[in-house]
Amino acid sequence: MSVVPVSIGPRPILITGGAGFIGCNLADRLAGAGHPILIYDSLCRPGVERNRDWLAGRHRSRIAFAVADVRDTAALEDAAANAACVFHLAAQVAVTTSLVTPEQDFAVNAASTLRLLEILRKHNPSAPLIFASTNKVYGDLADLDCIRTEAGYAPRDALLAEAGIAETRPLDFHTPYGCSKGAADQYVLDYARSFGLKTTVLRMSCIYGERQLGTEDQGWVAHFLLRAIAGDPLTLYGDGWQVRDILHVTDAVAAYEAAWHRIDQVTGQAFNLGGGPANAVSLRALTLHIADLLGRPVDIAFANWRQGDQKWFVADTRAARAALGLPSPIGWRRGVARLAAHFGAAIAPALDAAS
């Protein structure tokens, strides 16, 4: 492990995967509020070093960096044993990668999470742990009997379509990625039940926003924007009528911070974290919005459905909003327009017109 030393105090907030998209936004918010931060990241994903440099430039006196892999037990113990709080965001994040290297996916996502829990149990049991899980723990939702509407796929059950998927939905892991994240999700919750650790789980839908390194496999909102800005065609897997609820990273970071501050009230609980029904959008509708923002058409190609892809996923966010005291999230049109501006796109309509 290599560490960039700064005087941040004996008990910093540890953010694993802190140079990633959500991690760097969370670190920026917490360091800006005066908290000492330790970023733990292997820097293996291309581009994240730019997030590291951005954080260092903004918060040099409050952020230290440990360049290490979460599979490195000694390094992880050094980082976590004295942490005031742990936000565990480090992960293998792509379903496609998990299908190619499932053992590596398990080692990074499931085994390393268990290792971190054991470190806290033995050396730092008072430190809260907030875990970044995924809506993939609910499986492909093939039983929902979805129909296609003008807005995209929706379950035939009108009440479900209106409210979204709640945390009471049975877990049903699909793909190695779903299995590894789902196993980690359950270990985190059980360590609160079995050992009294202060843990909570946030099952994220599609988070997007500034500093996202969008690729075809992960970060699809940013990926769509970057491709369209470059004038390249977009590939939609399936028919493009899949619906997701998308959440701007500002709102996601607020939820993570609230989970920490309210850990005594939410310990041992899992919450869905997404844009909810008000921010549900089909892939096709998003591409049309991007075309409107750029003032020109976006070329689209189609390819076969991908394994485990959900035709519809919208999170029921009422439990999270109530327990964490969250306000209404940023509207998806405005949020996507903000991200386009961040990427340097010349936006056709005024930014304020996107609500």
PyMOL commands that set and color helices and strands:
alter all, ss='L'
color gray80, all
select helices_A, chain A and resi 21-32+48-58+73-80+95-100+102-123+135-138+142-144+158-163+175-195+220-230+249-261+263-266+277-279+283-294+318-324+332-342+351-353
alter helices_A, ss='H'
color red, helices_A
select strands_A, chain A and resi 2-4+13-16+37-41+63-67+85-88+129-134+146-149+152-155+199-204+206-208+234-237+243-248+269-273+280-282+300-303+312-313
alter strands_A, ss='S'
color yellow, strands_A
deselect
rebuild
show_as cartoon
